[in-house]
Amino acid sequence: MESGSILESIGLEIIGVMSPVSICMFLVDLLVYILSSSSNSSSDPIRTAANLVYVETSSYSTTQKLEGSLLNALVFVILIVVVTFLLVLLYYYNFTSFLKIYMRFSVFFVLGTMGGSIFLIVIQYFSIPVDSITCFVLLFNFNVVGVLSLFSEGFPIVLRQSYMVVFGIIVAAWFTKLPEWTTWTLLVALALYNLVVVLAPGGLLKILVELASSRDGELPALIYEARPVVSRGNQGGRSALGMLVGGVSDSESVEVEMVARGEGSRNRNSGEEYTYVHIESDEIEGESTPLVPNSRERAELYAMNKFSGTIPDGIGLLHNLQVLELYNNSFGGKIPSSIGQLRELRLLDLRENHLNSSIPTELGLCTKLTFLALAKNSLTGTLPLSLSNLTQISELGLSDNFLSGELSPHFITNWTELTSLQIQNNTFVGNIPPQIGMLTNLTYLYLYDNNLTGTIPKEIGNLKQLIKLDLSGNHIAGSIPTTIGNLANLVALNMFLNNLSGTIPPEIGRLALLEILDLNNNQLNGELPWDLGKNMSHLSIVAFSNNGFSGPLPEGLCSGLSLERFSVNGNNFSGVLPICLRNCSNLSRVRLDENQFSGNVSEAFGFHPKLIFISLGGNEFTGELSAQWGLCGSLVNISMSRNKISGAIPSELGNLSNLRYLLLDSNKFTGDDPTGLGNYEPMQFLS
């Protein structure tokens, strides 16, 4: 290691931080001089959030000033705690869009009001001749550029840094307007507050930073960047994560050098090496630093480019590594068993590579893992029983591999912290164990496209936090358990392409938040529950195709008017369509073919501007085609064959410029085809 280059790098980092601080202090002093020279000493003290309960005057005694300033500081800190708590709460519940808007508004407000008043004072002090309109335009543009530079990509970092300095100057200058005792007490109180919320367990800002880190998301805050953040990605080249050379020093620190090979690596002396590897800790951060910090510190390793080759066994030398993200690369070969030596590992993400081994048994030694993602590789074999040791695992993603074997109850009983279990698109076999009901924190359960058999255990009704359940593409038989109605938070229920039988339990109607209900291609039969959909106003996709259902469709099935895709073809449904279907203006795809529906075809449907595909063939529909069908301008496919529709074919169908397929055969139409309809150039099939 070259100590000179490291010291030089640290020196540059210090200068990069101290320079704006020094500039800010100098300009604040200058600004305070201007403000004090232009202010009226006899004017009343200003009242802000920093002195809500006590306004200091020169006539008060020292004791009164101290007591009043302490009271002001207490109230001000309480206000900050409340606001910070609300921000953390909003971030926790993913109100990120609101927070982004709030941050932009706050910056615009501070620059426009606080900065604007200072701007006016400076203009008056230097007697700058400017009219009010020009002043407003300048200030407005200054604010807009400031907001854009602080929150948008593509702006020079110097501009962003300048606005951060200006922002600090404005806030600091306003603090100088407060009385002396209040100002100093507030500074001490804020310093102590920052120590608590950043360093103390459960501190609000510490929670916020940890949340952002766990989500790999953007921190909702204004952060000064001493240098540009180098992108981790590089679309141009493909490089190899060559090897890890490691050793343990006397101070118990692990020193590891990452050597990158191939076109993507950079010259070691250029100051830009390791641009594809990001190693950071509590003490050092950078794309060019080849050191892993002291083993007692938190360390993270990211490599998100197009690395190839194999993951080196030396990875196990990073004994204190907590986060290892190597997703979306081209690593092949095996997952090194040395990963089991990373006993502090919390997050392991190897998604979207070309790994083609089995999952190493040693992975079960990483008992602190909370996030494990191995999806979209070519992993084979069964799940090692040692994975049952991962008792803290919260999110598990093994989808899109060639994994096999059964989902053992030994795993389920130990994975009680799981919030997401995604093992779809593998070759797992066997039953869904009843112990699945123990995973009461689950929000996502994806088991689709496997070879699972047996029945759906009634214990699945215990998963009351579940948002999405997908069991499709298996060989699951039996009936749908009535306990499914307990999943009050369920948004999507997919069970298509199975061997389910029996009727749909009425309890499904209790799923008030359900948006997707897909039971296509099973052996279900009987009539649908009469109140299905009545209390399900969010239903947007309903699919019952290719079953043995009979009877009428429930009147409330589309009562929420949110339907977008509706397919019930290949059943024995009969009767007229629900009246509400006419008013579902978001419909894009409808399949009612091969049933026994009746009623007037034009009265059943209204104006559907988003409708692309409609198939009504093989029913008993009557009536005439109305001109309103010509208003459904998005239609590509119209199929109404084998019904009892009569009258003339409306000429308005010729207005459907997107129409490619028109099937109207085996009806009772009269008259000639509308002029030009059969010769319409885009038409591919007319019957």
Rosetta blueprint (number, residue, H / E / L):
1 M L
2 E L
3 S H
4 G H
5 S H
6 I H
7 L H
8 E H
9 S H
10 I H
11 G H
12 L H
13 E H
14 I H
15 I H
16 G H
17 V H
18 M H
19 S H
20 P H
21 V H
22 S H
23 I H
24 C H
25 M H
26 F H
27 L H
28 V H
29 D H
30 L H
31 L H
32 V H
33 Y H
34 I H
35 L H
36 S H
37 S H
38 S H
39 S L
40 N L
41 S L
42 S L
43 S L
44 D L
45 P L
46 I L
47 R L
48 T L
49 A H
50 A H
51 N H
52 L L
53 V L
54 Y L
55 V L
56 E L
57 T L
58 S L
59 S L
60 Y L
61 S L
62 T H
63 T H
64 Q H
65 K H
66 L H
67 E H
68 G H
69 S H
70 L H
71 L H
72 N H
73 A H
74 L H
75 V H
76 F H
77 V H
78 I H
79 L H
80 I H
81 V H
82 V H
83 V H
84 T H
85 F H
86 L H
87 L H
88 V H
89 L H
90 L H
91 Y H
92 Y H
93 Y L
94 N L
95 F L
96 T H
97 S H
98 F H
99 L H
100 K H
101 I H
102 Y H
103 M H
104 R H
105 F H
106 S H
107 V H
108 F H
109 F H
110 V H
111 L H
112 G H
113 T H
114 M H
115 G H
116 G H
117 S H
118 I H
119 F H
120 L H
121 I H
122 V H
123 I H
124 Q H
125 Y H
126 F L
127 S L
128 I L
129 P L
130 V L
131 D L
132 S H
133 I H
134 T H
135 C H
136 F H
137 V H
138 L H
139 L H
140 F H
141 N H
142 F H
143 N H
144 V H
145 V H
146 G H
147 V H
148 L H
149 S H
150 L H
151 F H
152 S L
153 E L
154 G L
155 F L
156 P L
157 I H
158 V H
159 L H
160 R H
161 Q H
162 S H
163 Y H
164 M H
165 V H
166 V H
167 F H
168 G H
169 I H
170 I H
171 V H
172 A H
173 A H
174 W H
175 F H
176 T L
177 K L
178 L L
179 P L
180 E H
181 W H
182 T H
183 T H
184 W H
185 T H
186 L H
187 L H
188 V H
189 A H
190 L H
191 A H
192 L H
193 Y H
194 N H
195 L H
196 V H
197 V H
198 V H
199 L H
200 A L
201 P L
202 G L
203 G L
204 L H
205 L H
206 K H
207 I H
208 L H
209 V H
210 E H
211 L H
212 A H
213 S H
214 S H
215 R H
216 D L
217 G L
218 E L
219 L L
220 P L
221 A L
222 L L
223 I L
224 Y L
225 E L
226 A L
227 R L
228 P L
229 V L
230 V L
231 S L
232 R L
233 G L
234 N L
235 Q L
236 G L
237 G L
238 R L
239 S E
240 A E
241 L E
242 G E
243 M E
244 L E
245 V E
246 G E
247 G E
248 V E
249 S L
250 D L
251 S L
252 E L
253 S L
254 V E
255 E E
256 V E
257 E E
258 M E
259 V E
260 A E
261 R E
262 G E
263 E L
264 G L
265 S L
266 R L
267 N L
268 R L
269 N L
270 S L
271 G L
272 E L
273 E L
274 Y L
275 T L
276 Y L
277 V L
278 H E
279 I E
280 E E
281 S E
282 D L
283 E L
284 I L
285 E E
286 G E
287 E L
288 S L
289 T L
290 P L
291 L L
292 V L
293 P L
294 N L
295 S L
296 R L
297 E L
298 R L
299 A E
300 E E
301 L E
302 Y E
303 A L
304 M L
305 N L
306 K L
307 F L
308 S E
309 G L
310 T E
311 I L
312 P L
313 D H
314 G H
315 I H
316 G H
317 L H
318 L L
319 H L
320 N L
321 L E
322 Q E
323 V E
324 L E
325 E E
326 L L
327 Y L
328 N L
329 N L
330 S L
331 F L
332 G E
333 G E
334 K L
335 I L
336 P L
337 S H
338 S H
339 I H
340 G H
341 Q H
342 L L
343 R L
344 E L
345 L L
346 R L
347 L E
348 L E
349 D E
350 L L
351 R L
352 E L
353 N L
354 H E
355 L E
356 N L
357 S L
358 S E
359 I L
360 P L
361 T H
362 E H
363 L H
364 G H
365 L H
366 C L
367 T L
368 K L
369 L L
370 T L
371 F E
372 L E
373 A E
374 L L
375 A L
376 K L
377 N L
378 S L
379 L L
380 T E
381 G E
382 T E
383 L L
384 P L
385 L H
386 S H
387 L H
388 S H
389 N H
390 L L
391 T L
392 Q L
393 I L
394 S L
395 E E
396 L E
397 G E
398 L L
399 S L
400 D L
401 N L
402 F E
403 L E
404 S E
405 G E
406 E E
407 L L
408 S L
409 P H
410 H H
411 F H
412 I H
413 T H
414 N H
415 W L
416 T L
417 E L
418 L L
419 T L
420 S E
421 L E
422 Q E
423 I L
424 Q L
425 N L
426 N L
427 T E
428 F E
429 V E
430 G E
431 N L
432 I L
433 P L
434 P H
435 Q H
436 I H
437 G H
438 M H
439 L L
440 T L
441 N L
442 L L
443 T L
444 Y E
445 L E
446 Y E
447 L L
448 Y L
449 D L
450 N L
451 N E
452 L E
453 T L
454 G L
455 T E
456 I L
457 P L
458 K H
459 E H
460 I H
461 G H
462 N H
463 L L
464 K L
465 Q L
466 L L
467 I L
468 K E
469 L E
470 D E
471 L L
472 S L
473 G L
474 N L
475 H L
476 I L
477 A E
478 G E
479 S L
480 I L
481 P L
482 T H
483 T H
484 I H
485 G H
486 N H
487 L L
488 A L
489 N L
490 L L
491 V L
492 A E
493 L E
494 N E
495 M L
496 F L
497 L L
498 N L
499 N E
500 L E
501 S E
502 G E
503 T L
504 I L
505 P L
506 P H
507 E H
508 I H
509 G H
510 R H
511 L L
512 A L
513 L L
514 L L
515 E L
516 I E
517 L E
518 D E
519 L L
520 N L
521 N L
522 N L
523 Q E
524 L E
525 N E
526 G E
527 E E
528 L L
529 P L
530 W L
531 D L
532 L L
533 G L
534 K L
535 N L
536 M L
537 S L
538 H L
539 L L
540 S L
541 I E
542 V E
543 A E
544 F L
545 S L
546 N L
547 N L
548 G E
549 F E
550 S E
551 G E
552 P L
553 L L
554 P L
555 E L
556 G L
557 L L
558 C L
559 S L
560 G L
561 L L
562 S L
563 L L
564 E L
565 R E
566 F E
567 S E
568 V L
569 N L
570 G L
571 N L
572 N E
573 F E
574 S E
575 G E
576 V L
577 L L
578 P L
579 I H
580 C H
581 L H
582 R H
583 N H
584 C L
585 S L
586 N L
587 L L
588 S L
589 R E
590 V E
591 R E
592 L L
593 D L
594 E L
595 N L
596 Q E
597 F E
598 S E
599 G E
600 N E
601 V H
602 S H
603 E H
604 A H
605 F L
606 G L
607 F L
608 H L
609 P L
610 K L
611 L L
612 I L
613 F E
614 I E
615 S E
616 L L
617 G L
618 G L
619 N L
620 E E
621 F E
622 T E
623 G L
624 E E
625 L L
626 S L
627 A H
628 Q H
629 W H
630 G H
631 L H
632 C L
633 G L
634 S L
635 L L
636 V L
637 N E
638 I E
639 S E
640 M L
641 S L
642 R L
643 N L
644 K L
645 I L
646 S E
647 G E
648 A L
649 I L
650 P L
651 S H
652 E H
653 L H
654 G H
655 N H
656 L L
657 S L
658 N L
659 L L
660 R L
661 Y E
662 L E
663 L E
664 L L
665 D L
666 S L
667 N L
668 K E
669 F E
670 T L
671 G L
672 D L
673 D L
674 P L
675 T L
676 G L
677 L L
678 G L
679 N L
680 Y L
681 E L
682 P L
683 M L
684 Q L
685 F E
686 L E
687 S L
